[in-house]
Amino acid sequence: MTDDDTVTPYAVEGEDLDYEKLLARFGADELTDDQRARFPDHPLVRRGLFYAGRDVDDFLAADTQSIVTGVGPSGPMHLGHAMVFYFAKRLQDELGARVYIPLSDDEKYWFKDQTPAETGDYLRENLRDLLAVGFDPELTRIVVDTRDADVLYPLATAFAGDVRHATLQNVYGEPDNVGQAFYPAVQTAHLLLPQIVHGEHETLVPIAVDQDPHVRVSRDVAAKARYPVGKPGALLMQFLPSLEGPGKMSSSEGVSIRLTDDPDTVREKVRKHAYTGGRASVEEHRERGGVPEEDVPFQYLSAFFERDDDELARIEREYRAGDLLSGELKELAADRIADFLEGHQQRRAALGDVDAELEAFRLTDDERERARDAVGFGY
């Protein structure tokens, strides 16, 4: 990784990203063993995919906690999305944390060559997947930018005055249009919303490391102390690759497993596209063994789909020794992924009309009023 490499929410350019150098560039701290042990047990933390953060100790020690993690409706949701949302649900179940989920449909008008109709279709499908995760409606708020503009626009308007153009250039680069220039204020509204609604308390944003610029801007706004909020913390995640290998998983690029893929499609994608750490021939693989750290099916098992450490160690040992072939490892990973998706899809299919289901998760009238009042727009 060089100083010329780009890592922003909209572009990841460069080879062999050095995650330690990213910490130095972004000003975050590597997670300690003690911090990992204090989180609810989860492979994303235990095995190091979530590897760094900000103000993690404050969040773990707090009596009142919120999680903020969202999605932009630019395509069908994939496994990378699911891992983060199911992790957020685990924190909610174990810690009693609120979860706020913003969906940035407005962002797509500014950053994507995507029609409003396409965005609307993706939004409805993304909402169905989010509802299938099983969040507690009493502790969860799902916020759609264009549907909840009565709250988000006043907040973004208030915060926009605290986001300087020099900050935008330094963090994101030069925007292509005025929408892109305004969007960091909207994202700041997303990340500060739980505190705006419920009062100052510890907030954690679990995100892939390329999304960290949004957190840094929101922390800069919070530090100005014009509003009753503290700096949101962050939990930074290394990129989970697409099936084809290095590079982050994407809704619109590469080959990813969608949350609606049936078992046959999952197996076909894994068999055909999954990048392996195996050798060129069975004979060479038996002799030299595979390389688990380069193998995408193994990475998926390690990140989320094999919870048992002893079983994962057995798989790694046998693959490294050449006793487990790449094709066999692919089949194993495909089976585990298909099992996970079966449960998700059953809950998804059991949902009724999305708009009706969403009502229990929307901001209440009182919460909307409190948010507008907090920034002086409650008239």
Helices and strands as residue ranges (DSSP letters): E 6-8, E 11-13, H 19-26, E 29-30, H 33-38, H 43-46, E 50-54, H 56-61, E 65-68, H 79-95, E 98-103, H 107-111, H 116-133, E 140-144, H 149-160, H 165-172, H 178-198, E 202-208, G 209-211, H 212-223, E 233-237, E 241-242, E 245-248, H 263-273, H 282-288, G 292-294, H 296-300, I 301-305, H 309-321, H 326-350, H 354-358, G 359-361, H 365-374
